[in-house]
Amino acid sequence: MNTKRTILIVDGESGWLDFASNILQGKGYFVKTASSIEESFTLLERGAYDLAIIASTAVSPDHQARLKKIRQRYPDKSIIIVFTSLSRYEALQEIRRAFKFGASQCARKPFGRTSLVRLVEQELAEHQLASGAH
């Protein structure tokens, strides 16, 4: 765990937003939350986060363009897309689309505390290895 890491969590569901925020703050991360995808892209474009966890039902054409833009501007950002309310087949299609447009990792709700922490720590560790940081 790195207590200097800053994470942006985005979800329109305040219950999950609070749940994820509390868990990650308890692990020593600095956490900022946003309740809309539009707000999250504005914050991401400012470049102030090590990792963004964005909950979404799908990757719309507008989201695709914004993810691509963020990935081009900030190739070092880690972006996890968490899909909600999708069947397994729909989730698979959206995960493929999310990777194509810049997501680092994808997951599907619901998942618990341990899975959330593991997902975040794995992504941050992989990013650290890939960037050559020690």
Stockholm file with secondary structure:
# STOCKHOLM 1.0

chainA/1-134         MNTKRTILIVDGESGWLDFASNILQGKGYFVKTASSIEESFTLLERGAYDLAIIASTAVSPDHQARLKKIRQRYPDKSIIIVFTSLSRYEALQEIRRAFKFGASQCARKPFGRTSLVRLVEQELAEHQLASGAH
#=GR chainA/1-134 SS CCTTCEEEEECSCHHHHHHHHHHHHHTTCEEEEESSHHHHHHHHHTTCCSEEEEEESCCCHHHHHHHHHHHHHCTTCEEEEEECSCCHHHHHHHHHHHHHTTCSEEEESCCCHHHHHHHHHHHHHHHHHHHTCC
#=GC SS_cons         CCTTCEEEEECSCHHHHHHHHHHHHHTTCEEEEESSHHHHHHHHHTTCCSEEEEEESCCCHHHHHHHHHHHHHCTTCEEEEEECSCCHHHHHHHHHHHHHTTCSEEEESCCCHHHHHHHHHHHHHHHHHHHTCC
//
